């Protein structure tokens, strides 16, 4: 594979880089993904893994699938940034403000049916995560945000459906964080313009990065409803540079890179 110029490569992990969704990857997909990442590293392209996982669980996923270590980790839905060795980016941490009061947030949602906090290890200093059994509508989103805003100013809600269980994963994070904000922070830190940044994802919590103006791709194993939403957003938003791949997992990533002329055969 030919890499034409230096660019920042960033990707979601579960269901995107990692072929661990409900759909079966094509034969050799993981090997092609590994080869792509190795070639990016050899070409001095910064590699960023972006994930909802906390750092140690993200590192476990990287080791399980034998992927190269990235240059940066963006964890807990864009609220934490680490270098490849796991050292916290204090510039980012200082920029996003004080940690959440998790006890107050937890108590705020006790009256909402079917809504429960996620496990302790899935929480973060700037991320409060919840499960909701079943789908979430706009009225419930508004109710959750209204409750949260009584405790934390400038907070927002990110949600996605867990493919294996059908439950909704909800993350409350500071307004100035998220996958897109972290990605733009890193691109500025590395001195790479937006047009030299690529991101790939597979679910609803990837949309802020997918439609942020960077070259982006939704992989083909994304749920049909997510694919339909991506196509609508690509059509309706002037600044969105978003393609939907046919290929699953790493094959879809490579397909997207080719769409933008970042790599070639």
Secondary structure, 3 states (H helix, E strand, C coil): CEECCCCEEEEECECCCECCCCCCCCCCHHHHHHHHHHHHHHCCCCEEEECCCCHHHHHHHHHHCCCCCCCEEEECCCCEEEECCCCECHHHHHHCCCCCCHHHHHHHCCCCCCEEECCHHHCECCEEEEEECCCCCHHHHHHHHHHHHCCCCCEEEEEEECCCCCCEEEEEEECCCCHHHHHHHHHHHHCCCHHHEEEEECCHHHHHHHCCCCEEEECCCCCHHHHHHHHHHHHHCCCCEEEECCCCHHHHHHHHHHHCCCEEC
